[in-house]
Structure formats: structure tokens, C-alpha cells
């Protein structure tokens, strides 16, 4: 069953979300985040968020935004005419036709990914596949969200896309971060973010939450990005249930991506998969079903 359309209302912040926002603001003024340069949120993304706000999206505005950038329009047409949607008959030749074939939510997801990728470019060899893997993670998250009634597809996609956005921002802002990435990946005595903090007094989870804060993304997304390596927080009462669900589903999405790429399971999965699966109320049989659905989406894309 399709999840309900996402709500873009501004609910009261949870205790932890408020604390995270306050900590980010304080560190931005006086602490380790002063040196971090956040690119401005793309104007078209702001317009897209406005068009999707409320119970009735402004379809004319979305179509206008989609057609306002030639490269973004070409992306929609390429996907609409590609194998993922198994098109029959004549190929789509206009943005409107492409959006009709793809669907509104999927079109907005493609547009969001395009705009974010171009706002935060990646020009270093260490991150050559960064946005490719982010898009893949977003696909996995959206597929998993379809199995979790009540979790917004839009929120799940955004979490997959933005989860590690702090990494390229740190690469652009902090001297020596490339070496830190190599060290953090090699060390087995402490978590990745511990090495980041030891070397730079911040980490990609904090910086990713800062991007969400500066870009005025939903507080739930900001909180989940900030806590996505803090699996001990799963189940805490001062954190919204959707945040727990995003973090748990994100761990599973990463696990399924690694399996698809022939990579071994990482330390986060080895240590925390039981807690994540318990939160989502799934067993290994259901996880296998999710994997089939996710891999089908990967292969089609």
C-alpha cells in the first residue's frame, strides 16, 4: 500500500531535535562549525519545497521548475524513457509527459537529487562515486519505506540522499580531511566519526545536520542525520519515532547496498543490526523480501 503523502507542516520540535538545533546554532556561532562553509540552498529547490508544501501540491509550479533547467529536464526524460518504467509506445518528448509517466513523488525526488548534486559538487577522487551511491541509497530507502506504512516516501528518499552530505562539505571546508577519510576507513579500534572528531573537532553527522538546518529541511531529517551513527539512541523517548525508523532503515539500506556491490558487512551492521531489526519489527525472512525488492530497483535503474 502506498504511504500517505508527506506532511510539510511544522510540528513542535522533539526534545532531542531542539537540543540538536541549539547545539548546531551555538557551534556555528562560537565552536567548531565556524569554519564550515555551507553552499546556499538552490533557489529552485526552495521553490520546489514551497510547491510541495501543504496537502495539495502546486502541480503547475512543479512542472515550471522541472522545465526551467535543461539538464534537469533531460534527467527526467532519460528516466521516463529508461528501463525502470518499462515504457511502451512512443517515448516521452516533453517534461510534462515524463512527469506523468514517472509520477509526482518520483519526479520531485529526481529533481531534488539533481539540484543537491549540483549545489554540492564533488571534485576529488576519494568521492568519485559519492552522489551515485547517495542516489542508490535514496532508492533503497524509498523501497524500504513502501514496506513501512506511515513512513513518508519523501522523507525516506531525502534521508538516503542527504545521509552523508557532511562528507563533501567537510572535504571542501577542512584542510586535511582527505587524509582523515583514509585513516578513519582503515582504523578498526574506533568508529569512523571518532577519527573525524579527533582530527577536526566535528564529524560528517554533525555537518550533515548543519546542512539540513541551513537549508531549512524538516527537523526530523536534521535529527536523523545527526544521530545516524548513534545507534544507542534507538528507542529513546525524547526522539521522534520517525527518526528511529529512518536510522534503522538507513542501516538496512546500507547493508543491502553493500551486499549488492559484493562488499563485506561493515562494523555498524555487525554491532547494531539486531536493534534496528527489532525497532522495525522484522525478521530475516522479511529482510530477504526487502532485499529482493531493493535489488530489483537497483537493477532496473
C-alpha positions in Angstrom: 0.0 0.0 0.0 1.3 3.4 -0.9 2.3 5.6 2.0 0.4 8.8 2.6 1.7 11.9 1.1 4.3 13.6 3.3 3.1 16.4 5.6 5.1 19.6 5.3 3.6 21.2 8.4 5.9 22.5 11.1 5.3 20.4 14.2 6.7 21.2 17.6 10.3 20.0 17.8 11.0 17.0 19.9 13.3 17.4 22.9 16.3 15.9 21.1 15.6 17.8 17.9 15.5 21.1 19.8 18.8 20.2 21.6 20.5 19.3 18.3 19.3 22.6 16.7 20.5 24.6 19.6 23.9 22.8 19.7 24.4 23.4 15.9 23.5 27.1 16.2 25.9 27.6 19.2 28.7 25.7 17.5 28.1 27.8 14.3 28.5 31.0 16.3 31.4 30.0 18.5 32.5 26.4 18.1 34.0 24.0 15.6 31.4 24.7 12.9 32.5 28.3 12.3 34.9 27.2 9.6 32.4 25.0 7.7 31.2 26.6 4.5 27.7 25.5 3.6 26.7 26.3 0.0 23.4 28.1 -0.3 20.3 26.1 -0.8 19.5 26.2 -4.6 16.7 28.7 -5.4 14.9 26.0 -7.5 15.0 23.6 -4.5 13.4 26.3 -2.3 10.7 26.8 -4.9 10.2 23.1 -5.2 9.8 22.8 -1.4 7.2 25.6 -1.5 5.3 24.0 -4.4 5.1 20.7 -2.5 4.1 22.2 0.8 0.6 21.5 2.1 -2.0 19.0 1.3 -2.3 19.9 -2.4 1.0 20.4 -4.3 1.1 23.1 -6.9 1.5 20.9 -9.9 1.9 23.9 -12.3 4.7 25.2 -10.2 6.5 21.8 -10.1 6.2 21.5 -13.9 7.6 25.0 -14.4 10.5 24.3 -12.1 11.2 21.0 -13.9 11.3 22.7 -17.3 13.4 25.7 -16.1 16.7 23.8 -16.2 17.6 22.0 -19.4 19.8 19.4 -17.8 17.3 18.6 -15.1 14.5 18.2 -17.7 16.8 15.9 -19.6 17.3 13.8 -16.5 13.5 13.4 -16.1 13.2 12.4 -19.8 16.0 9.9 -19.6 14.5 8.2 -16.6 11.0 8.2 -18.1 12.2 6.6 -21.3 14.5 4.2 -19.5 14.1 0.6 -18.4 12.9 1.4 -14.8 9.5 2.4 -16.1 9.3 -0.1 -19.0 7.8 2.4 -21.3 5.5 1.3 -24.1 4.5 3.2 -27.2 6.1 6.5 -28.2 8.9 7.8 -26.0 8.2 10.9 -23.8 9.3 14.1 -25.6 8.2 16.7 -23.1 8.8 17.3 -19.4 5.1 17.0 -18.7 4.9 13.6 -20.4 7.9 12.5 -18.4 6.4 13.6 -15.1 3.1 11.9 -15.9 4.9 8.6 -16.6 7.2 8.8 -13.6 4.7 10.2 -11.1 4.8 13.3 -9.0 6.7 12.0 -6.0 9.3 10.2 -8.1 9.7 13.3 -10.3 10.3 15.5 -7.3 12.8 13.0 -5.9 14.8 13.1 -9.2 14.7 16.9 -9.3 15.8 17.1 -5.7 18.7 14.8 -6.3 19.8 16.8 -9.4 19.6 20.1 -7.6 21.5 18.9 -4.5 24.2 17.2 -6.5 24.9 20.4 -8.5 24.8 22.6 -5.3 27.5 20.5 -3.6 29.8 19.3 -6.3 32.4 16.6 -5.7 35.7 17.0 -7.5 38.1 14.7 -5.7 39.0 11.1 -6.5 38.1 9.9 -3.0 34.5 10.8 -3.6 34.2 9.9 -7.2 31.0 7.8 -6.6 29.6 9.8 -3.8 26.4 11.1 -5.5 25.9 7.8 -7.4 25.9 6.0 -4.1 23.7 8.6 -2.4 21.1 8.2 -5.2 21.4 4.5 -4.8 20.8 4.8 -1.0 17.8 7.0 -1.7 16.3 4.4 -4.0 16.9 1.7 -1.3 15.3 4.0 1.4 12.2 4.7 -0.8 11.8 1.0 -1.5 12.0 0.1 2.2 9.6 2.9 3.1 7.0 1.3 0.9 7.1 -1.7 3.4 6.7 0.6 6.4 3.2 2.1 6.4 3.3 5.6 7.9 6.9 6.5 6.9 6.8 9.2 4.2 8.4 8.2 0.9 9.6 11.8 0.5 11.3 11.8 3.9 12.9 8.4 3.4 14.3 9.5 0.0 15.7 12.7 1.4 17.4 10.8 4.3 19.1 8.4 1.8 20.2 11.3 -0.3 21.4 13.6 2.4 22.7 11.0 4.9 26.4 11.6 4.2 26.3 15.1 2.7 28.6 16.3 5.5 31.5 14.4 3.9 31.8 16.5 0.7 31.2 19.7 2.7 34.0 18.7 5.1 36.2 17.9 2.1 35.7 21.4 0.8 36.0 23.2 4.1 38.6 21.5 6.2 42.3 21.1 5.4 43.5 17.5 5.7 40.1 15.9 5.6 41.0 13.6 2.7 43.7 12.1 4.9 41.2 11.7 7.7 38.9 9.7 5.4 41.7 7.3 4.7 42.6 6.9 8.3 39.0 6.6 9.5 38.3 3.9 7.0 41.4 1.9 8.0 41.1 2.0 11.7 39.3 -0.8 13.5 39.8 0.4 17.0 37.2 3.2 16.9 34.2 4.4 14.9 34.7 6.5 11.7 33.2 9.6 13.4 35.6 9.2 16.3 38.6 9.7 14.0 36.8 12.7 12.4 36.3 14.3 15.8 39.8 13.6 16.9 41.3 15.3 13.9 38.8 18.1 13.3 36.6 18.5 16.4 33.5 17.7 14.3 32.2 14.9 12.1 30.1 14.3 9.0 26.9 13.6 11.0 27.1 17.0 12.7 28.0 18.8 9.4 25.2 16.9 7.6 22.7 18.1 10.2 24.1 21.6 9.8 23.3 21.4 6.0 19.8 20.4 6.9 19.5 23.3 9.3 20.9 25.9 6.9 18.7 24.6 4.1 15.6 24.6 6.2 14.9 20.9 5.7 12.5 19.1 8.1 13.6 18.8 11.7 13.0 15.1 11.6 15.5 14.8 8.7 18.1 17.0 10.6 17.8 14.9 13.7 18.1 11.6 11.9 21.2 12.8 10.0 22.8 14.0 13.2 22.1 10.7 15.0 22.6 8.2 12.2 25.8 6.8 13.8 24.3 6.9 17.3 22.5 3.6 17.4 22.4 3.6 21.2 19.7 6.3 20.8 17.3 3.8 19.2 14.1 3.8 21.3 14.9 6.8 23.5 11.6 8.6 24.4 12.9 12.1 23.6 13.3 11.2 19.9 10.5 11.1 17.4 9.5 7.6 16.2 10.2 8.6 12.6 13.8 9.4 13.5 14.3 6.0 14.9 12.7 4.4 11.9 14.9 6.4 9.5 18.1 5.4 11.4 17.1 1.7 11.5 16.0 1.7 7.8 19.2 3.5 6.9 21.4 0.8 8.4 19.5 -1.8 6.4 19.7 0.2 3.2 23.5 0.4 3.6 23.7 -3.3 4.3 21.7 -4.1 1.2 23.8 -1.7 -0.9 27.0 -3.4 0.3 25.6 -6.9 -0.5 24.6 -5.7 -4.0 28.1 -4.4 -4.5 29.8 -7.5 -3.2 31.3 -5.8 -0.2 31.5 -7.3 3.3 29.2 -6.1 6.1 30.5 -3.2 8.0 31.0 -2.7 11.7 27.8 -0.8 12.2 25.7 -3.7 10.8 27.6 -6.3 12.8 27.1 -4.4 16.0 23.6 -2.9 15.6 21.5 -4.8 13.1 19.6 -6.7 15.9 18.5 -3.4 17.4 17.5 -2.0 14.0 15.5 -5.0 13.0 13.8 -5.1 16.5 12.8 -1.5 16.1 11.3 -2.2 12.7 9.7 -5.5 13.9 11.2 -7.5 11.1 12.9 -10.9 11.0 15.4 -12.4 8.5 12.6 -13.7 6.2 11.1 -10.2 5.8 14.6 -8.7 5.3 15.1 -11.2 2.5 11.9 -10.0 0.9 13.0 -6.3 1.2 16.3 -7.3 -0.4 14.6 -8.7 -3.4 12.6 -5.5 -3.8 15.6 -3.2 -3.4 17.8 -5.2 -5.7 15.1 -5.2 -8.4 15.1 -1.4 -8.2 18.9 -1.2 -8.3 19.0 -3.5 -11.4 16.2 -1.6 -13.2 18.0 1.7 -12.6 
